Amino acid sequence: MDRGSGRRVSRGMLPLLAFHAINEYYRLERKPPVTAGLLVANTLVYLRPGFLDHVLPALDEVWFNPHLVLKHKDLKRFILSAFYHMGESHLVYNMMSLLWKGIQLETSMGSIEFASMVAALLGMSQGITLLLAKALLLFFDYERAYYYEHAVGFSGVLFGMKVVLNSRSDNYTYVHGLIVPSRYAAWAELILIQMFVPGVSFLGHLGGILAGILYLRIKNFYSGLDPLTTILRSLTDVVRWPLRFLRDLSCFRRPRISGRGTVGGSRTGRDVSSLWRCPACTFDNSAWLNVCEMCGTRRRRDGLSSTRPLNQHRDLSMEEVRRLRIERFGG
């Protein structure tokens, strides 16, 4: 069991994870940003690169231990333990599961609601695990196995996500070689992992399943968005407001910037519908203007041609048009 805090080097599985994640994202039309952020966050915490090595706490400081969490009211252990992993295989297995579940859920739910769900599942799975360990101690005096156990990993959240993903499915799925109804896949995986994989946290996985069920019950209770999603959406709107303001401001100003059309010649590559040509001097004007910028001829109401100039009652001669062009372009 690795309790070190130093930086780690990949043994070959992380490049495979990176290749698989890039391949999956490449084929998606809409890239789920929250899923990508969670993948990167978990991987960086495991690798501990130089700029994070002195910032992140050591593994010994973030073990999820019910006794220490309750005794010291240690929120650091309560939250950060989900983002730490024991080894490369532990990380890669969880991240592959996160990639598959996250893409499906975030694509169908939307990024804000998905982020709200992940935060809720994280808090509820850790809280339920804590309550279960304390209950076993108080009512059954069963302390050694669960109340003092040390656990890390994103598995609790992943079990909750599996419950949410399969909650309305009537299909069947494979769970380690067994065909089971999809809505019971999380329970089957819980039992099979406990039977054949030593050293896993039974309460942590069970807490994740119960958190998923509780999340669905709460979700059904609200007819609209849940409070956490509403808060996240409001915060997102606040962050995006300056960007929207600048974008709208640029869009508002863009039509006011005179396009300065061409004099005669071709209009290739331009939006012809946004220009009108003055028949007196053949200057192409912006559709936002009603008077020719070159000679002052007023545009007709049909927007296709122009009438005589405002201050003139005769057609311009070729010499006058040439003089106006020279004055216009300073040449």
C-alpha positions as CSV (number, residue, x, y, z in Angstrom):
1,M,0.0,0.0,0.0
2,D,1.6,3.2,-1.2
3,R,1.7,6.0,1.4
4,G,4.3,8.1,-0.3
5,S,3.8,11.8,-1.3
6,G,6.3,12.2,-4.1
7,R,5.8,12.6,-7.8
8,R,4.9,9.5,-9.7
9,V,5.9,8.3,-13.1
10,S,3.5,6.4,-15.4
11,R,4.2,2.8,-16.0
12,G,2.5,2.7,-19.4
13,M,-1.2,2.6,-18.5
14,L,-1.7,6.4,-18.4
15,P,-0.7,6.9,-22.1
16,L,-3.3,4.3,-23.0
17,L,-5.9,6.2,-21.0
18,A,-4.9,9.5,-22.7
19,F,-5.1,7.9,-26.1
20,H,-8.5,6.4,-25.4
21,A,-9.9,9.7,-24.0
22,I,-8.6,11.8,-27.0
23,N,-10.1,9.3,-29.4
24,E,-13.4,9.4,-27.7
25,Y,-13.5,13.2,-27.6
26,Y,-12.4,13.5,-31.2
27,R,-15.4,11.6,-32.5
28,L,-17.9,13.6,-30.3
29,E,-19.6,16.6,-31.9
30,R,-20.0,18.2,-28.5
31,K,-17.1,17.8,-26.1
32,P,-18.3,17.4,-22.5
33,P,-16.1,19.9,-20.5
34,V,-16.9,18.8,-17.0
35,T,-16.0,15.1,-17.7
36,A,-12.7,16.3,-19.2
37,G,-12.0,18.5,-16.2
38,L,-12.6,15.6,-13.8
39,L,-10.3,13.3,-15.8
40,V,-7.6,15.9,-15.8
41,A,-8.0,16.7,-12.1
42,N,-7.8,13.1,-10.9
43,T,-4.8,12.4,-13.2
44,L,-2.9,15.5,-12.0
45,V,-3.5,14.7,-8.4
46,Y,-2.1,11.2,-9.0
47,L,1.0,12.4,-11.0
48,R,1.7,15.4,-8.7
49,P,3.7,17.5,-11.2
50,G,6.2,20.0,-9.9
51,F,3.9,22.9,-9.8
52,L,1.4,20.9,-7.6
53,D,3.7,18.7,-5.6
54,H,4.2,21.2,-2.8
55,V,0.5,22.3,-2.9
56,L,-1.3,19.0,-2.7
57,P,-1.4,17.3,0.7
58,A,0.2,13.9,1.0
59,L,-1.8,10.7,0.7
60,D,-1.6,10.1,4.5
61,E,-3.3,13.4,5.1
62,V,-6.4,12.7,3.0
63,W,-7.3,9.1,3.7
64,F,-11.1,8.8,4.2
65,N,-11.1,7.6,7.7
66,P,-14.5,7.9,9.5
67,H,-12.8,8.1,12.9
68,L,-10.5,10.9,11.9
69,V,-13.2,12.8,9.9
70,L,-15.6,12.9,12.9
71,K,-12.9,13.4,15.6
72,H,-11.3,16.4,13.9
73,K,-14.2,17.5,11.7
74,D,-11.7,17.1,8.8
75,L,-13.4,18.3,5.6
76,K,-10.1,17.9,3.8
77,R,-10.3,14.1,4.2
78,F,-14.1,14.2,3.5
79,I,-13.7,15.8,0.1
80,L,-10.2,15.4,-1.3
81,S,-10.0,11.6,-0.6
82,A,-12.2,11.0,-3.6
83,F,-9.6,12.5,-6.0
84,Y,-6.6,10.4,-4.7
85,H,-5.8,6.9,-6.0
86,M,-3.7,4.1,-4.7
87,G,-1.9,3.2,-7.9
88,E,-1.9,3.6,-11.7
89,S,-4.3,0.6,-12.3
90,H,-6.7,2.0,-9.7
91,L,-6.7,5.4,-11.4
92,V,-7.0,4.1,-14.9
93,Y,-9.9,1.8,-14.1
94,N,-11.8,4.6,-12.4
95,M,-11.1,7.1,-15.1
96,M,-12.1,4.7,-17.9
97,S,-15.4,4.2,-16.1
98,L,-15.7,8.0,-15.6
99,L,-15.1,8.7,-19.3
100,W,-17.8,6.3,-20.4
101,K,-20.4,7.3,-17.8
102,G,-19.5,11.0,-17.9
103,I,-19.9,11.4,-21.7
104,Q,-23.3,9.8,-21.7
105,L,-24.7,11.7,-18.7
106,E,-23.2,15.1,-19.5
107,T,-24.3,14.9,-23.1
108,S,-27.9,14.1,-22.1
109,M,-28.1,16.3,-18.9
110,G,-26.0,19.3,-19.9
111,S,-22.8,20.4,-18.3
112,I,-24.2,22.5,-15.5
113,E,-26.7,19.9,-14.3
114,F,-24.0,17.2,-14.6
115,A,-21.6,19.2,-12.5
116,S,-24.3,19.7,-9.9
117,M,-25.0,15.9,-9.9
118,V,-21.3,15.0,-9.5
119,A,-21.0,17.5,-6.5
120,A,-24.1,16.1,-4.9
121,L,-23.0,12.5,-5.4
122,L,-19.6,13.2,-4.0
123,G,-21.0,14.8,-0.8
124,M,-23.8,12.3,-0.3
125,S,-21.7,9.2,-1.0
126,Q,-19.0,10.3,1.5
127,G,-21.7,11.3,4.0
128,I,-23.6,8.1,3.7
129,T,-20.4,6.1,4.1
130,L,-19.6,8.0,7.2
131,L,-23.0,7.4,8.7
132,L,-22.9,3.7,7.9
133,A,-19.5,3.3,9.6
134,K,-20.7,5.2,12.7
135,A,-24.0,3.2,12.8
136,L,-22.1,-0.1,12.7
137,L,-19.9,1.0,15.6
138,L,-22.8,2.2,17.7
139,F,-25.3,-0.6,17.1
140,F,-23.1,-3.6,16.4
141,D,-19.7,-2.6,17.9
142,Y,-18.3,-3.4,14.5
143,E,-15.4,-1.0,14.5
144,R,-12.2,-2.6,13.2
145,A,-13.4,-3.3,9.6
146,Y,-15.1,0.0,8.7
147,Y,-14.9,2.7,11.3
148,Y,-11.1,2.9,11.2
149,E,-10.5,1.8,7.6
150,H,-8.6,4.0,5.2
151,A,-10.0,4.5,1.7
152,V,-9.4,6.8,-1.3
153,G,-10.7,6.9,-4.9
154,F,-13.6,8.2,-7.1
155,S,-15.4,4.8,-7.0
156,G,-18.2,6.1,-4.7
157,V,-19.2,8.8,-7.2
158,L,-18.9,6.3,-10.1
159,F,-21.3,3.9,-8.4
160,G,-23.8,6.7,-7.9
161,M,-23.4,7.7,-11.6
162,K,-24.1,4.1,-12.6
163,V,-27.3,4.1,-10.6
164,V,-28.4,7.4,-12.3
165,L,-27.4,6.2,-15.8
166,N,-29.3,2.9,-15.5
167,S,-32.3,4.1,-13.5
168,R,-34.7,4.1,-16.5
169,S,-33.1,1.4,-18.6
170,D,-35.0,-1.8,-19.3
171,N,-32.0,-3.4,-21.1
172,Y,-29.5,-5.9,-19.9
173,T,-25.8,-5.4,-19.5
174,Y,-22.7,-7.4,-18.8
175,V,-21.1,-7.1,-15.4
176,H,-17.8,-8.9,-15.3
177,G,-19.2,-11.6,-17.6
178,L,-22.7,-11.9,-16.1
179,I,-25.8,-10.7,-17.9
180,V,-28.0,-8.7,-15.5
181,P,-30.7,-6.0,-15.8
182,S,-29.1,-2.6,-16.2
183,R,-30.9,-1.1,-13.3
184,Y,-29.4,-3.7,-11.0
185,A,-25.9,-3.5,-12.5
186,A,-24.5,-1.4,-9.7
187,W,-25.6,-3.9,-7.0
188,A,-24.2,-6.8,-9.0
189,E,-20.9,-5.1,-9.5
190,L,-20.8,-4.3,-5.7
191,I,-21.1,-7.9,-4.8
192,L,-18.7,-9.2,-7.5
193,I,-16.0,-6.7,-6.7
194,Q,-16.3,-7.5,-3.0
195,M,-16.0,-11.2,-3.7
196,F,-13.1,-11.2,-6.1
197,V,-11.1,-7.9,-5.6
198,P,-9.4,-7.8,-2.2
199,G,-8.8,-4.5,-0.4
200,V,-11.8,-2.6,-1.8
201,S,-14.1,-0.5,0.4
202,F,-17.5,-2.1,0.6
203,L,-19.0,0.8,2.5
204,G,-17.6,3.3,0.1
205,H,-19.2,1.6,-2.9
206,L,-22.4,0.9,-1.0
207,G,-22.5,4.6,0.0
208,G,-22.2,5.5,-3.7
209,I,-25.1,3.3,-4.7
210,L,-27.3,4.7,-1.9
211,A,-26.2,8.2,-2.9
212,G,-27.4,7.6,-6.5
213,I,-30.8,6.3,-5.2
214,L,-31.1,9.3,-2.9
215,Y,-30.2,11.7,-5.7
216,L,-32.9,10.3,-8.0
217,R,-35.5,10.6,-5.2
218,I,-34.6,14.2,-4.5
219,K,-34.5,14.9,-8.3
220,N,-38.1,13.5,-8.6
221,F,-39.2,15.7,-5.7
222,Y,-38.3,18.9,-7.6
223,S,-40.4,19.7,-10.7
224,G,-37.7,22.0,-12.0
225,L,-34.0,22.4,-11.5
226,D,-32.6,21.4,-8.1
227,P,-31.2,24.1,-5.9
228,L,-27.5,23.2,-6.5
229,T,-28.0,23.3,-10.3
230,T,-29.7,26.7,-10.0
231,I,-26.8,28.1,-8.0
232,L,-24.2,26.7,-10.4
233,R,-26.2,28.1,-13.4
234,S,-26.4,31.5,-11.7
235,L,-22.6,31.5,-11.0
236,T,-22.0,30.5,-14.6
237,D,-24.1,33.3,-15.9
238,V,-22.2,35.8,-13.6
239,V,-18.9,34.6,-15.0
240,R,-20.1,34.6,-18.6
241,W,-21.8,38.1,-18.4
242,P,-18.6,40.1,-19.2
243,L,-17.9,37.9,-22.2
244,R,-21.5,38.2,-23.5
245,F,-21.4,42.0,-22.9
246,L,-18.2,42.3,-25.0
247,R,-19.5,40.1,-27.7
248,D,-22.8,42.0,-27.9
249,L,-21.0,45.2,-27.9
250,S,-18.8,44.2,-30.8
251,C,-21.9,42.9,-32.7
252,F,-23.6,46.3,-32.0
253,R,-20.7,48.3,-33.3
254,R,-19.9,46.2,-36.3
255,P,-22.7,47.5,-38.6
256,R,-21.7,51.1,-37.7
257,I,-18.2,50.5,-39.0
258,S,-18.5,51.6,-42.7
259,G,-17.7,48.7,-45.0
260,R,-16.2,51.1,-47.6
261,G,-17.3,49.1,-50.6
262,T,-15.4,48.9,-53.9
263,V,-15.7,51.3,-56.8
264,G,-16.9,49.2,-59.7
265,G,-15.1,46.0,-60.1
266,S,-16.0,42.6,-58.7
267,R,-17.6,41.8,-55.4
268,T,-16.2,38.3,-55.1
269,G,-16.0,37.1,-51.5
270,R,-18.3,39.7,-50.1
271,D,-21.9,39.5,-49.0
272,V,-23.7,41.2,-51.9
273,S,-26.9,41.5,-50.0
274,S,-25.2,44.0,-47.6
275,L,-24.2,46.4,-50.3
276,W,-25.9,48.7,-52.8
277,R,-24.2,50.2,-55.9
278,C,-24.6,53.9,-56.7
279,P,-25.5,54.2,-60.4
280,A,-24.0,57.7,-60.6
281,C,-20.4,56.8,-59.5
282,T,-20.6,53.0,-59.3
283,F,-19.4,53.0,-55.7
284,D,-20.5,50.1,-53.5
285,N,-22.0,51.4,-50.3
286,S,-23.0,49.6,-47.0
287,A,-26.6,48.6,-46.8
288,W,-26.9,50.6,-43.6
289,L,-26.4,53.9,-45.6
290,N,-29.1,55.7,-47.5
291,V,-26.7,58.2,-49.2
292,C,-23.7,57.4,-51.3
293,E,-20.5,58.0,-49.5
294,M,-18.8,58.9,-52.7
295,C,-21.1,61.4,-54.4
296,G,-24.0,62.0,-52.1
297,T,-26.6,60.3,-54.3
298,R,-29.7,59.2,-52.3
299,R,-30.6,55.5,-52.3
300,R,-34.0,54.5,-53.6
301,R,-36.6,53.0,-51.3
302,D,-36.3,49.6,-53.0
303,G,-32.6,49.6,-52.0
304,L,-31.4,48.5,-55.4
305,S,-30.4,51.8,-57.0
306,S,-30.2,55.5,-56.3
307,T,-31.7,58.7,-57.5
308,R,-30.1,62.1,-58.2
309,P,-27.8,63.6,-55.6
310,L,-29.4,65.7,-52.9
311,N,-27.6,68.9,-53.9
312,Q,-27.5,68.3,-57.6
313,H,-30.2,68.2,-60.3
314,R,-28.2,66.7,-63.2
315,D,-26.1,63.6,-63.9
316,L,-22.5,63.6,-63.0
317,S,-20.1,63.9,-65.8
318,M,-17.2,61.4,-66.1
319,E,-14.7,64.2,-65.2
320,E,-16.7,65.0,-62.0
321,V,-16.8,61.3,-61.0
322,R,-13.1,61.1,-61.6
323,R,-12.5,64.1,-59.4
324,L,-14.7,62.8,-56.6
325,R,-12.8,59.5,-56.6
326,I,-9.4,61.3,-56.4
327,E,-10.7,63.4,-53.5
328,R,-12.1,60.4,-51.8
329,F,-9.0,58.2,-51.8
330,G,-6.4,61.0,-51.6
331,G,-4.8,60.1,-54.8
